[in-house]
Each structure stands twice: as structure tokens, then as C-alpha cells.
Amino acid sequence: MPLKTSAKINNELNDISNFSDAAEKILIVDDEKLHQYSLKELMTKNGYNVDCVSSGEQAIEKIQQENIGIVLLDLNLDGMNGDDVMQFISDNNINTTIIVVSGETSFEAAENSLKHGAYDYIRKPYSIDNLLNSVGNASKKRQLEVANLKMHAQLKESEKLHRYIVNKSPDIVYILDNKGRFTFINKRVETLLGYRMKEIIGKHYTELVHEEDLEKAQFKFNERRTGKRASINIELKLRCKNSTHPRNFDNRILPIEINSVGVYSSHDTEENKKFIGTYGIARDITDRIEAEEIIRFQAYHDMLTRLPNRTLLNDRLNQALTHAKRNKSNLSVMFLDLDRFKVINDTLGHIVGDHLLQAVAMRLRHCLREGDTLARLGGDEFTLLLPEVKYRQDAERVARKIIKSLKMPFKIDNHELFISTSIGISHYPEDGETMESLIKHADIAMYSVKGNGKNGYQFYSNNMVNDFSHNLSMENDLRRALEGEQFRIYYQPQVDIESGEIFAMEALIRWQHPERGLISPNEFIELAEETCLIKQIGNWILQNACAELKRWREAGLNDVRVAINVSAVQLEQNGFVDFVLNILSINDIPGKYLEIEITENTLMHDTDNGILKLRELSNYGIKIAVDDFGTGYSSLNYLKRLPIDTLKIDQSFVRDISNNDEDSSIIKAIIAMARGLNLNIIAEGVETKTQLKKLKSWRCKNMQGFLLGQPMPSDDTLVLLKNNENNRMSIVK
């Protein structure tokens, strides 16, 4: 075959150069603009050429139109998701490198992405260094591929060009004679292993192989392979000459991947070919091995606390059960749930909550015996496996140790925090013989502790199942209650005691259960929040209470407003403000006739986002009230930042107003503070004339409670409001 002309060579090199440019171009695929913007800023500052798209469809179009080197891909996209994008790239053999940057935390997601050809899987929130390293390594990998392409293209042209490219290769290129001695090695050995080229020539390959892999190397290299089997791939650890090499391991070895080809004389027959030696390439795969180790760790551990996760716990529990059955021994399983963690997390924020979980995990570790397994299942839930527990008292001793260890306060980010735990314990074989039954029964026992005041431990017993079944039945009934229209709204008047005017009605939900009768919110609201049904229930109250307000206005009652409680979960909803405004528009209600009541804990939950929404509602005239004031964790700073109109004094202070000087002082302080901030004040739970008179003497004129009117159905409410128009409440006269 004739030699290629220089023009042809230049054309090939230009094609390779274009490929090299593509390796430096990055496409960010993320439907969250904030993440997209931060990623683009980061990549641009580090010298990369960056484009951004927000959907899988746009990503496919971009990849087809341009040479994209690296794709930073989010999995959770509307429409065509990240997996679909990877599948398209794979199906169409598109030469681009995919790095998944996703909030999906499951092992299956990472494993599936790697199977789809992803170069790396990075979880949100990510370490900037890890991301830059991954992108840098991916870019380097593509550049290495370019260099290898150049090498193979130019090797065909001349020995001089061959020498030049080999020595510029990112990999170690070598030739061994038929006795395994180096006859050639490129300069890459100097940067990777620290040896000069002349030190290696003539030496046997075993002098570079670490003793751990010596037997494996000898077995592979001593094979005499011919035909299709002439090429082999093997991973080896190679020695580094000096310990200051930046890629050294502690034992001064370098893991590499060897690709070698046996070389035979071409003058003999196939059967009589003489083995001349070996030609090979050694590629540094240190980064890949480290990435694989990280992925393996992430697959079996909780990344916040570094504890085993559910997958690893299940594996160890299955092993422990097998051992216990074989040796007729016992084991215990504990299910731990932190008490009041949600309040701390909602009040002080998720960062403080995460730091607290890390501190709790550290203390729990000190309570373990060798061989025990402590796992975090998620949130504030932990599971403890105690193998080789002979008696229940042994597990009881560990439970008491855990409870004692958590009694001391935690100092987290300048906060002194107190927390306790509820522990349920199941014992093998009495409480179950399978992994599922033991964990389930420990969970049931933990809920029993929660129901009996928290901060303690209990062993599982059969009678707990009835209580657990009751709660489960309650949850199922609650899910059916919305569909079955079992909820009712009762209204309680808020009264100006100086004029006797009912200026507002608070909407209070009741559950008309088909079998249990009328159920108060105290019995199901907490369950609704745990199951996230509070969103649907809260939206239902807003819709129906505003529809009732429209009915009052059509009856000529134009000066009364309706007050509706809104939970933190509701306030967090995307589109909550538009939802409220749309309801007002449908019912033709001016904003000033709707009052949104939030608790102090709601104020502290996702504060900045909540403040923006409350301000937007306030801009439309909607009143904002703080319910149960004095029982939560709010501060004057939050009260100043929020568009609050009213503070409602919690009924727990009003209840003992005549017997408790401390409660009286708190009420006076709240009234004075509200007056100083130019806020309205309403006292809740007013049930006696003594309470009313004292509150009035302290210049609190707005009140709510059984003395002034009990919660009542909508029809009775309409009658009360009409009567109040003509005859103010006589109780205040």
C-alpha cells in the first residue's frame, strides 16, 4: 500500500483536533435554574466552554447539532429523563462522556447510570472538588483517547513519528523480549513510576510488579497466546521508585491496567511460530479504582453519618440470622427514633439538623460492642443489630446506655440542644425468625414508646399489634375521609369585647367518622402531617371556608372575615400563593376578609421562602396571624421581618390566668410587645368571666373561647352572625 500524502495526514490530524475541541465543551442538562446557573459559573471559571439546557429533548437536539465533549446530566427531568438521554446516546453511538449529577441517592440509580455508560455518578449536594476532579479526569480521558488516536494514525507513517507519539503517550508503552525483559519503554514511565527509561531497559518485568500481584503477572505473561487469544488484559499494581510521587499509595504502588499482545515471527507456519516477545500498554487507572471504591462505599453507607445504610444492615442481619439459626443462639434488633428532632430541624434549619444527626451517630457508636451494627435508615431513624445476645437483659443494658448517652446536651453551631430517643426492641427467636418480622416488631415497639411519653425503651409484645393496627387503621380511614367527604368545618367567633362585634370566624376542621363519630383535630392532624395528607386537607379547608364566606357576604354580612390555619407543609407548596388568590377570585372576596393563621414553628420552617410568600399574600390585603404565640421558638427578628397583623395568645397561658402569676406576666409581656410592634392581639381559650375581665384590664379587647361562642356548624354560624348584626353579644355588657 503506498504511503499517505502529507495532505491526507493533515486531514486526519484535523479531524482528531476537532474531536479534541469537543472534549473541552460541556453541556449542562438540569431543569433547576439555580443548579444550572451555579454549575455553569463553576465550569466557566475553570476554563470550560459551557452550554446549558433544561430538558432531555433539548439535550438530544444539542448533542446532535454540536460536538459535545462532556454532558453534566441530571436524572430527574420532566418529559425525557436522564436515563432516556443516556439510552439515546448509547443507541446512536454518540461520542460524548456523561457525568451524572443528580439528587437521586439510591444505589440502584448509580448502578443503572454506570450500566448506561456514565463515566461517573456524583450526588447532589456535591463537593466542588469532587465534581471538578471528575470533569477534569473525564476531559483528560478524552484527551488521552485523542493522543492514542494520534499515535495509531502516525505509527503507520514512519518509525520516527512512531517514536515521537509513543513517548508523548499518556500511557506506559513497552516491549518485552521472549524472556520478559524490557527492550523498549516510553518516557511516561518517568512521570508515572519515577524511573528513568535507561533504568528499566534490560530488567525483568517482575522487578516493577508489586509482590501482591506477582503471581498473577507471572501466570498471565508466561502464557503463550496465539491468534485471537494473543491479546490479554490484566490489572496490576506497579512499584513507584520514590514515595514523593503525587500518585503514590502508602505502600508505593501504582495500580494499572495492562493490555499486551504476544508477538510471533511471521516466517514460520501457524503451528511453528516462534514467540518473540510482548508489546503492551500500561494505563494508569488509579482514579477509576478510587471512584469505584467511593461508589461501593456510597452504595452501602449513609453519606451524612457514614453509618451503614439499609442495604448493608439487611445483609448483616441476614448473616447474623443464619449464624443464630445454625448455632441456636440469640440476637436483638433495636429501632431508634429521635424525639423532638422534627421541631429542632424545622426551627433551626436542616444544616443544624444534619450536624445534630452526625453528633448523635457519634455518641451511639460509643455505645456499641465489637460486632454490633448501627445503621441509619433515613431521617432521624436508626437501627441497631446486636448479634450474640444471650439474654434480653443484655439488649436492655445497651438501650439504657444509649438513653443515658443522649441525656447530655449537644452543642451544635452555637446552639445547646437536648434530645432523647424512643427505642423498640425485638429479640430472636421469640419476636420473629425473619429479618422483616424482627425489624417490623422493633418498629412497633418503638411506636409504643412514642405513645407512652417517649424517651425510653420497650420490648415487643403481641398486645402492641392492636395499638399499631389502630394507628394504621386510622391512617387508612384518613385517606378515605377526603374521598368520602367526611370532613366538616366548624366556626368559632372572634369578638371585640368592647363593642360586642364578631369581627371574624375561625375555621376549625372536624372529622365526621362513619363509625367513631365526630373526631377533633387533636386526634388526627399530627397523623395527617406525618402522611403529608395535610396538604390536601388544608387546601380543602381553604376552598370550603372561602365558599362559606361568600355565602355570608351574599347574606349581607360584609364586615366579617374568616381565619384559616395553614401548616408549614402547605406554605411550602409550589404555587401556594396563586392557589389562595385563585380561590379569592372565584368567590369574589377581597383579600382583607381572609386571615391566614400560622404557628411559630411554621415561621421558622424554610424562613426565607415562607417570608416571600407571606409578603406576597399580604400585598393583596390578606391578613397574617401568628397562632399559639408564646409556645414556639420565634424571635423579634422574625416578627419584624414578617408581614404579621395579629398575635394570638395561646390558651395554655389564659387557662391559669387567675392562679399563675408567671402566665399573667407572659400575657402582659406579649400584649405590650404587640402594642410596641403595632400588632393586633387576640386571646384564645377564654372560658370564664374572670379571665375576660383580667384580659380586658390589661387592654386586650379581642378574644376567642367557649365563653364567647363554641365552634359550630356553618348553618348555626350564619344565624349567629345575623343576630350579632342586630344585637351585640350581651356577655360583654
VOGU-3710 file (C-alpha; in Angstrom, 3 decimals, decimal comma):
1> mplktsakin> 0,000/0,000/0,000  1,502/3,423/-0,927  2,335/5,918/1,812  -0,278/8,567/2,502  0,463/12,061/1,296  1,147/14,789/3,825  -2,212/16,366/2,896  -4,056/13,190/3,901  -2,152/13,034/7,163  -3,001/16,657/7,899
11> nelndisnfs> -6,689/15,989/7,210  -6,683/13,089/9,670  -4,973/15,191/12,288  -7,501/17,989/11,763  -10,345/15,515/12,346  -8,662/14,414/15,557  -8,190/18,065/16,567  -11,928/18,686/16,174  -12,572/15,734/18,423  -10,181/17,262/20,950
21> daaekilivd> -12,141/20,530/20,908  -15,316/18,598/21,573  -13,757/17,059/24,648  -13,431/20,543/26,172  -17,066/21,571/25,525  -19,524/20,882/28,329  -23,326/20,665/28,153  -25,231/21,102/31,452  -28,659/19,389/31,473  -30,679/20,439/34,566
31> deklhqyslk> -34,254/21,716/34,885  -33,465/23,628/38,102  -32,210/27,056/37,040  -30,319/27,647/40,276  -28,329/24,406/39,920  -27,865/25,097/36,222  -26,545/28,604/36,887  -24,170/27,527/39,692  -22,759/24,674/37,570  -22,221/26,979/34,595
41> elmtkngynv> -20,438/29,559/36,753  -18,202/26,871/38,238  -17,278/25,302/34,888  -16,737/28,651/33,154  -14,446/29,874/35,921  -12,374/26,736/35,453  -11,840/27,389/31,778  -14,501/25,209/30,172  -16,719/26,117/27,242  -20,258/25,624/28,578
51> dcvssgeqai> -23,789/25,402/27,186  -26,962/24,792/29,245  -30,343/23,215/28,520  -33,298/22,424/30,800  -34,770/19,238/29,322  -33,824/15,889/27,860  -35,285/16,828/24,496  -33,149/19,974/24,284  -30,090/17,970/25,294  -30,612/15,458/22,459
61> ekiqqenigi> -31,057/18,270/19,943  -27,877/19,995/21,141  -25,809/16,802/21,064  -26,944/16,064/17,509  -26,123/19,569/16,314  -22,778/20,172/18,021  -19,677/18,307/19,174  -20,263/17,969/22,902  -17,381/16,505/24,872  -18,906/16,147/28,351
71> vlldlnldgm> -22,540/16,143/29,492  -23,330/17,011/33,147  -26,703/15,281/33,356  -29,459/15,442/35,993  -31,602/12,259/36,103  -34,854/13,830/37,323  -36,096/15,783/34,295  -39,643/16,383/33,156  -40,541/14,513/29,977  -37,456/12,732/28,657
81> ngddvmqfis> -35,429/11,999/31,807  -31,704/11,458/32,271  -31,914/7,690/31,705  -33,649/8,319/28,357  -30,875/10,726/27,310  -28,179/8,163/28,173  -30,067/5,449/26,295  -30,326/7,670/23,201  -26,595/8,444/23,320  -25,793/4,753/23,696
91> dnninttiiv> -28,174/3,627/20,953  -26,755/6,158/18,500  -23,095/5,603/19,416  -22,602/9,299/20,078  -19,080/10,039/21,221  -19,639/12,057/24,391  -18,814/11,490/28,057  -21,668/11,507/30,571  -21,248/12,547/34,208  -24,487/12,166/36,168
101> vsgetsfeaa> -25,029/14,980/38,715  -28,233/14,028/40,498  -30,088/14,265/43,818  -31,187/10,638/43,428  -29,498/8,810/46,379  -30,322/5,180/45,712  -27,668/2,612/44,836  -29,852/1,396/42,003  -29,786/4,852/40,354  -25,979/4,974/40,474
111> enslkhgayd> -25,633/1,397/39,277  -28,125/1,953/36,433  -26,331/5,117/35,312  -22,990/3,345/35,160  -24,578/0,484/33,222  -25,901/3,047/30,741  -22,336/4,170/30,133  -21,989/7,086/32,567  -18,378/7,915/33,294  -19,141/8,982/36,885
121> yirkpysidn> -22,087/9,431/39,270  -21,996/12,466/41,577  -24,727/13,050/44,116  -26,238/16,394/44,981  -25,228/18,176/47,099  -21,808/17,588/45,636  -18,319/18,537/46,664  -16,952/21,121/44,248  -13,545/19,451/44,332  -15,056/16,049/43,524
131> llnsvgnask> -17,035/17,496/40,616  -14,054/19,383/39,192  -11,855/16,302/39,580  -14,424/14,162/37,794  -14,816/16,656/34,925  -11,063/17,126/34,753  -10,471/13,378/34,670  -13,168/12,912/32,030  -11,613/15,677/29,944  -8,197/14,159/30,415
141> krqlevanlk> -9,564/10,759/29,474  -10,907/12,137/26,215  -7,627/13,878/25,574  -5,853/10,612/26,230  -8,079/8,952/23,678  -7,161/11,699/21,243  -3,483/11,146/21,909  -3,885/7,425/21,352  -5,729/8,064/18,097  -2,862/10,252/17,001
151> mhaqlkesek> -0,419/7,582/17,983  -2,164/4,887/15,976  -2,582/7,168/12,954  1,025/8,242/12,884  2,541/4,874/13,747  1,595/3,769/10,230  3,638/6,521/8,604  7,162/6,248/9,984  9,299/4,911/12,767  10,322/8,447/13,667
161> lhryivnksp> 6,702/9,553/14,021  6,031/6,324/15,902  8,780/7,105/18,430  7,548/10,652/18,886  3,945/9,687/19,552  4,826/6,758/21,808  6,915/8,991/24,022  4,105/11,547/24,191  1,538/8,873/25,099  -0,287/9,313/28,430
171> divyildnkg> 0,190/5,566/28,959  3,295/3,478/29,501  4,157/1,792/26,201  6,655/-1,062/26,391  8,117/-4,082/24,603  9,387/-7,244/26,331  11,614/-9,869/24,777  10,779/-13,577/24,914  12,312/-13,823/28,396  10,206/-10,966/29,787
181> rftfinkrve> 12,917/-8,295/29,791  12,253/-4,710/28,700  13,665/-3,839/25,297  11,711/-0,593/24,982  9,690/1,665/27,290  8,470/5,206/26,702  9,094/8,318/28,786  5,711/8,047/30,536  7,360/5,638/32,992  9,318/8,590/34,369
191> tllgyrmkei> 6,232/10,610/35,354  4,081/7,677/36,498  6,603/5,467/38,308  9,591/7,744/38,794  12,086/5,527/36,931  14,299/6,801/34,123  13,947/4,907/30,856  17,528/3,576/30,932  16,946/2,122/34,418  14,207/-0,140/33,048
201> igkhytelvh> 15,755/-1,381/29,810  17,118/-4,900/30,307  15,286/-5,506/33,576  12,697/-8,258/34,002  9,082/-7,052/34,242  8,745/-8,694/37,688  11,025/-6,006/39,153  8,245/-3,445/38,551  5,337/-5,588/39,732  4,322/-5,331/43,387
211> eedlekaqfk> 4,588/-8,582/45,343  0,789/-8,712/45,827  0,295/-9,171/42,075  3,490/-11,028/41,233  1,894/-14,458/40,904  -0,931/-13,107/38,760  1,523/-11,278/36,462  3,742/-14,330/36,009  0,782/-16,522/35,174  -0,503/-14,153/32,504
221> fnerrtgkra> 2,789/-13,166/30,907  4,082/-16,747/30,787  1,130/-17,840/28,681  1,926/-18,324/25,010  -1,144/-16,981/23,261  -1,685/-17,084/19,512  -4,329/-15,968/17,070  -7,361/-14,248/18,631  -6,080/-15,087/22,130  -2,771/-13,273/21,622
231> sinielklrc> -4,076/-10,165/23,426  -4,636/-10,123/27,198  -5,927/-7,570/29,721  -4,789/-7,621/33,332  -4,856/-5,177/36,249  -1,598/-4,949/38,209  -0,053/-2,855/40,944  3,344/-1,434/39,944  6,057/-0,135/42,218  6,905/3,562/42,308
241> knsthprnfd> 10,539/4,489/42,672  10,121/7,225/45,255  7,432/7,997/47,811  7,102/11,664/46,779  5,341/10,809/43,534  1,949/12,578/43,609  0,066/9,435/42,659  1,729/7,186/45,197  -0,152/4,920/47,527  1,107/4,430/51,072
251> nrilpieins> 2,838/1,201/50,033  4,332/2,937/46,999  2,421/1,043/44,363  0,533/2,199/41,319  -2,462/0,234/40,037  -2,544/-0,015/36,262  -4,398/-1,872/33,562  -2,132/-3,842/31,210  -3,111/-4,534/27,633  -0,486/-6,713/26,000
261> vgvysshdte> -0,144/-8,587/22,724  2,130/-11,554/22,103  4,487/-11,027/19,166  5,416/-14,018/16,947  7,692/-14,465/13,937  5,860/-14,335/10,639  8,154/-16,681/8,695  7,011/-19,979/10,182  3,767/-21,876/9,860  0,936/-21,172/12,289
271> enkkfigtyg> 1,884/-24,247/14,316  5,624/-23,433/14,419  5,527/-19,677/15,038  8,312/-18,551/17,339  7,429/-16,369/20,339  9,464/-13,164/20,059  8,085/-11,149/22,971  5,288/-8,894/24,140  4,116/-5,458/23,100  1,962/-3,714/25,670
281> iarditdrie> 0,365/-0,555/27,023  0,002/0,140/30,754  -2,753/2,637/31,599  -2,994/4,394/34,943  -6,408/3,553/36,427  -5,870/4,989/39,916  -8,739/7,463/39,507  -11,089/4,751/38,309  -10,268/2,478/41,242  -10,786/5,324/43,714
291> aeeiirfqay> -14,105/6,207/42,054  -15,223/2,597/42,233  -14,324/2,467/45,917  -16,328/5,625/46,535  -19,308/4,238/44,655  -19,091/0,988/46,610  -18,996/2,922/49,875  -21,941/5,102/48,838  -23,927/2,022/47,908  -23,694/0,588/51,421
301> hdmltrlpnr> -23,405/3,634/53,674  -25,333/6,727/54,661  -23,215/9,633/53,434  -24,268/12,051/56,196  -23,316/9,907/59,205  -21,020/7,397/57,419  -23,032/4,633/59,074  -24,184/1,500/57,247  -27,416/2,018/55,305  -30,435/-0,249/54,935
311> tllndrlnqa> -28,760/-2,407/52,264  -25,723/-3,203/54,396  -27,882/-3,676/57,509  -30,073/-6,200/55,709  -27,007/-8,097/54,540  -25,502/-8,259/58,035  -28,826/-9,102/59,658  -29,344/-11,982/57,245  -25,866/-13,267/58,039  -26,489/-12,920/61,780
321> lthakrnksn> -29,802/-14,798/61,471  -28,143/-17,611/59,532  -25,464/-17,876/62,213  -28,042/-17,745/65,040  -30,163/-20,494/63,466  -27,135/-22,695/62,865  -25,766/-22,237/66,406  -29,129/-21,903/68,180  -28,081/-18,538/69,598  -29,987/-15,268/70,068
331> lsvmfldldr> -29,830/-11,752/68,693  -31,675/-8,464/69,199  -32,774/-5,697/66,856  -33,376/-2,144/68,069  -35,312/0,540/66,227  -34,408/4,073/67,387  -36,282/7,272/66,589  -35,143/10,642/67,924  -37,740/12,569/69,956  -38,402/16,194/69,003
341> fkvindtlgh> -35,923/16,067/66,134  -38,507/17,434/63,681  -39,056/20,502/65,889  -35,316/21,206/66,010  -34,909/20,583/62,274  -37,873/22,797/61,364  -36,921/25,515/63,842  -33,176/25,834/63,386  -32,875/24,536/59,835  -31,623/21,452/58,046
351> ivgdhllqav> -27,931/22,289/58,449  -28,214/22,271/62,244  -30,381/19,144/61,959  -27,725/17,372/59,881  -24,968/18,325/62,312  -27,091/17,041/65,185  -27,609/13,694/63,421  -23,854/13,384/62,932  -23,242/14,102/66,622  -25,925/11,602/67,673
361> amrlrhclre> -24,397/8,939/65,420  -21,009/9,517/67,029  -22,412/9,049/70,533  -24,341/5,954/69,512  -21,143/4,392/68,143  -19,591/4,597/71,613  -22,458/2,502/72,991  -21,747/-0,454/70,703  -19,901/-3,683/71,284  -17,479/-5,072/68,741
371> gdtlarlggd> -19,531/-6,831/66,069  -22,679/-4,714/66,543  -24,080/-2,849/63,526  -25,596/0,626/63,789  -27,375/1,764/60,620  -29,205/4,922/59,641  -32,331/4,162/57,658  -33,141/7,785/56,845  -34,325/10,928/58,622  -33,871/10,503/62,374
381> eftlllpevk> -34,347/6,713/62,331  -31,574/4,315/63,308  -31,480/0,528/63,583  -29,078/-1,412/65,802  -28,242/-5,085/65,312  -26,920/-6,891/68,392  -25,700/-10,361/67,403  -24,798/-12,969/70,009  -27,151/-11,537/72,663  -27,767/-14,351/75,120
391> yrqdaervar> -30,418/-12,676/77,307  -32,910/-9,845/76,881  -31,166/-8,077/79,757  -28,107/-7,650/77,542  -30,125/-5,678/74,998  -31,792/-3,772/77,824  -28,364/-2,767/79,119  -27,401/-1,363/75,723  -30,713/0,539/75,476  -30,168/2,159/78,883
401> kiikslkmpf> -26,625/3,074/77,860  -27,917/4,752/74,687  -30,591/6,727/76,553  -28,015/7,854/79,127  -25,526/8,867/76,428  -28,071/11,189/74,789  -29,034/12,973/78,024  -26,091/15,353/77,923  -26,774/18,443/75,777  -25,385/18,746/72,263
411> kidnhelfis> -23,529/21,909/71,315  -24,331/22,420/67,632  -23,476/25,643/65,763  -23,707/27,833/68,901  -26,921/26,110/70,000  -27,290/23,959/73,101  -29,720/21,223/72,117  -31,397/18,498/74,159  -32,728/15,381/72,523  -33,890/11,930/73,571
421> tsigishype> -34,772/8,721/71,794  -37,561/6,148/71,745  -36,247/2,589/71,353  -38,187/-0,503/70,338  -36,523/-3,900/70,776  -37,277/-7,275/69,209  -35,490/-10,483/70,207  -34,727/-13,551/68,117  -36,301/-16,076/68,080  -39,186/-15,062/70,396
431> dgetmeslik> -40,260/-11,985/68,417  -39,623/-13,244/64,897  -37,432/-15,537/62,868  -37,014/-13,404/59,753  -35,337/-10,094/59,076  -38,642/-8,479/58,121  -40,521/-9,609/61,223  -37,754/-8,558/63,623  -37,473/-5,048/62,148  -41,250/-4,691/61,957
441> hadiamysvk> -41,741/-5,733/65,592  -38,941/-3,451/66,800  -40,643/-0,624/64,888  -43,992/-1,409/66,535  -42,348/-1,451/69,982  -40,761/1,942/69,225  -44,162/3,445/68,372  -45,452/2,073/71,664  -42,720/4,038/73,459  -43,710/7,151/71,483
451> gngkngyqfy> -47,312/6,711/72,584  -46,308/6,379/76,239  -44,360/9,592/76,605  -41,190/8,920/74,547  -37,609/8,846/75,913  -37,476/5,174/76,840  -37,378/1,630/75,532  -39,740/-1,296/75,293  -39,515/-4,882/74,147  -42,053/-6,015/71,591
461> snnmvndfsh> -45,143/-7,817/72,862  -48,129/-9,195/70,980  -50,602/-6,739/72,506  -48,758/-3,881/70,811  -50,045/-5,100/67,469  -53,568/-3,948/68,367  -52,375/-0,404/69,084  -50,292/-0,380/65,916  -53,203/-1,717/63,909  -55,381/1,035/65,357
471> nlsmendlrr> -52,951/3,706/64,137  -52,660/2,037/60,748  -56,454/1,803/60,518  -56,691/5,475/61,447  -54,279/6,353/58,643  -56,249/4,317/56,098  -59,516/5,900/57,272  -57,932/9,342/56,975  -57,007/8,678/53,358  -60,604/7,683/52,642
481> alegeqfriy> -62,048/10,644/54,540  -61,230/13,146/51,802  -62,761/10,989/49,078  -65,796/10,234/51,256  -66,385/13,914/52,165  -66,228/13,098/55,866  -64,622/16,375/56,947  -66,674/19,225/58,367  -65,778/22,834/59,085  -66,915/24,379/62,363
491> yqpqvdiesg> -66,593/28,093/63,010  -65,728/29,859/66,276  -66,318/33,599/66,699  -63,584/36,127/67,445  -65,137/39,008/69,380  -64,329/42,634/70,117  -65,448/42,686/73,762  -65,733/46,464/73,851  -68,318/46,627/71,071  -69,609/43,046/71,205
501> eifamealir> -68,924/42,747/67,459  -67,973/39,429/65,895  -65,238/40,620/63,546  -64,030/37,175/62,399  -64,807/33,448/62,436  -62,009/30,908/62,728  -62,470/27,827/60,524  -61,830/24,642/62,546  -61,858/21,190/60,951  -63,726/18,187/62,363
511> wqhperglis> -63,822/14,616/61,098  -67,252/13,017/60,927  -66,088/9,405/61,055  -68,787/6,919/59,935  -68,093/4,643/62,930  -66,285/6,722/65,553  -68,439/9,835/65,285  -67,098/13,390/65,420  -63,293/13,417/65,856  -61,428/16,560/66,951
521> pnefielaee> -58,315/17,689/65,046  -56,076/16,877/68,028  -56,589/13,197/67,202  -55,670/13,279/63,501  -53,780/16,452/62,480  -50,384/15,075/63,585  -51,071/11,895/61,603  -52,112/13,995/58,599  -48,800/15,875/58,762  -46,780/12,656/59,016
531> tclikqignw> -48,525/11,226/55,943  -48,454/14,566/54,034  -52,267/14,438/53,728  -52,264/17,828/55,439  -51,699/19,445/52,021  -54,954/18,077/50,611  -56,862/18,678/53,841  -55,544/22,240/54,149  -56,433/23,051/50,541  -59,913/21,605/51,093
541> ilqnacaelk> -60,439/23,882/54,124  -59,327/26,951/52,153  -61,734/26,183/49,325  -64,749/25,415/51,508  -64,218/28,134/54,122  -63,948/30,782/51,387  -67,071/29,403/49,737  -68,859/29,772/53,113  -67,546/33,333/53,456  -69,077/34,112/50,071
551> rwreaglndv> -72,400/32,803/51,408  -72,172/35,182/54,396  -71,406/38,110/52,128  -74,352/37,278/49,894  -76,493/37,375/53,063  -75,343/40,936/53,674  -72,615/40,165/56,238  -69,872/42,143/54,537  -67,700/43,104/57,524  -66,728/39,689/58,874
561> rvainvsavq> -63,602/37,810/57,803  -62,645/34,146/58,018  -59,454/32,945/59,717  -57,882/29,718/58,388  -54,930/27,753/59,798  -52,152/26,960/57,310  -49,417/24,409/58,056  -45,742/24,677/57,161  -46,212/21,867/54,639  -48,954/23,833/52,869
571> leqngfvdfv> -46,921/27,013/52,825  -44,015/25,149/51,198  -46,138/24,083/48,212  -45,144/25,498/44,862  -47,922/27,737/43,648  -49,478/28,193/47,114  -49,890/31,955/46,676  -51,586/31,537/43,277  -53,832/28,850/44,765  -55,053/31,213/47,516
581> lnilsindip> -55,527/34,151/45,153  -57,459/31,976/42,705  -59,873/30,875/45,467  -60,484/34,508/46,451  -61,084/35,434/42,817  -63,539/32,564/42,246  -65,571/33,602/45,311  -65,254/37,360/44,638  -63,693/38,006/48,066  -61,357/40,977/48,731
591> gkyleieite> -58,094/39,895/50,327  -58,691/41,782/53,595  -61,517/39,395/54,512  -59,193/36,375/54,647  -56,781/35,803/57,521  -54,040/33,169/57,304  -53,039/31,738/60,705  -49,589/30,189/61,066  -47,827/28,767/64,120  -44,484/29,982/65,435
601> ntlmhdtdng> -42,800/26,785/64,264  -44,105/27,461/60,758  -42,356/30,843/60,916  -39,042/29,114/61,442  -39,515/26,483/58,726  -37,862/27,395/55,412  -37,931/31,005/56,638  -36,783/32,974/53,594  -39,127/31,191/51,203  -42,008/31,464/53,683
611> ilklrelsny> -41,425/35,175/54,218  -41,594/35,842/50,479  -44,915/34,002/50,180  -46,449/35,687/53,226  -45,354/39,110/51,976  -46,919/38,418/48,603  -50,189/37,399/50,276  -50,037/40,500/52,465  -49,597/42,688/49,373  -53,051/41,525/48,292
621> gikiavddfg> -54,534/42,640/51,639  -54,655/39,164/53,204  -54,179/39,288/56,989  -51,434/37,214/58,640  -51,816/35,977/62,237  -49,405/34,002/64,441  -51,344/31,255/66,253  -50,416/29,774/69,670  -47,968/32,617/70,237  -45,592/32,112/73,155
631> tgysslnylk> -45,221/28,341/72,836  -42,703/28,153/69,972  -39,282/29,420/69,017  -39,830/32,659/67,127  -37,839/35,811/67,812  -38,389/39,538/67,494  -36,187/39,479/64,420  -38,622/37,187/62,592  -41,609/39,166/63,810  -40,082/42,333/62,327
641> rlpidtlkid> -39,299/40,668/59,002  -42,721/39,080/58,550  -45,856/40,959/57,424  -47,781/39,979/60,596  -51,028/41,688/61,572  -52,077/39,699/64,644  -50,638/37,695/67,534  -52,882/35,076/69,187  -52,037/34,374/72,831  -52,027/30,607/73,359
651> qsfvrdisnn> -54,839/29,251/75,527  -52,339/27,476/77,809  -51,427/30,897/79,258  -55,048/32,040/79,504  -56,194/28,828/81,251  -54,300/29,503/84,507  -54,535/33,263/84,358  -56,049/33,598/87,852  -53,761/31,073/89,589  -50,388/31,552/87,946
661> dedssiikai> -48,534/34,853/88,189  -45,968/33,612/85,655  -48,646/33,089/82,971  -50,092/36,516/83,769  -46,671/38,105/83,339  -46,192/36,349/79,997  -49,577/37,579/78,736  -48,821/41,158/79,812  -45,442/40,986/78,073  -46,993/39,671/74,843
671> iamarglnln> -49,652/42,421/74,910  -47,013/45,092/75,491  -44,795/43,683/72,733  -47,700/43,542/70,263  -48,600/47,120/71,069  -44,985/48,168/70,556  -44,904/46,433/67,160  -48,312/47,897/66,262  -49,914/44,440/66,034  -53,400/43,277/66,927
681> iiaegvetkt> -53,751/40,794/69,793  -56,306/38,014/70,326  -56,547/35,881/73,481  -57,514/32,259/72,808  -59,336/29,855/75,137  -61,321/32,420/77,148  -63,773/30,317/79,183  -64,568/32,319/82,341  -65,656/35,864/83,134  -62,642/36,193/85,432
691> qlkklkswrc> -60,307/35,545/82,503  -62,254/38,002/80,366  -62,115/40,774/82,979  -58,385/40,378/83,596  -57,596/40,386/79,891  -59,761/43,435/79,428  -57,987/45,206/82,303  -54,684/44,509/80,501  -56,143/46,220/77,396  -56,665/43,036/75,376
701> knmqgfllgq> -60,004/43,627/73,719  -60,134/40,820/71,124  -60,931/37,343/72,434  -61,970/33,876/71,405  -63,194/30,946/73,515  -66,151/28,934/74,811  -67,366/31,881/76,915  -67,881/33,868/73,722  -69,011/31,036/71,475  -68,219/27,385/70,851
711> pmpsddtlvl> -67,247/26,061/67,405  -70,448/25,485/65,441  -71,622/24,160/62,057  -71,960/26,559/59,145  -75,767/26,931/59,361  -75,611/27,873/63,051  -72,755/30,261/62,236  -74,894/32,141/59,733  -77,691/32,527/62,308  -75,213/33,784/64,939
721> lknnennrms> -73,728/36,347/62,549  -77,154/37,671/61,558  -78,169/38,040/65,207  -74,903/39,783/66,002  -75,645/42,364/63,338  -78,720/43,438/65,266  -77,751/42,647/68,864  -74,136/42,678/70,014  -73,056/39,881/72,373  -74,590/40,534/75,791
731> ivk> -71,709/38,882/77,686  -69,514/41,914/77,269  -72,061/44,422/78,515
//
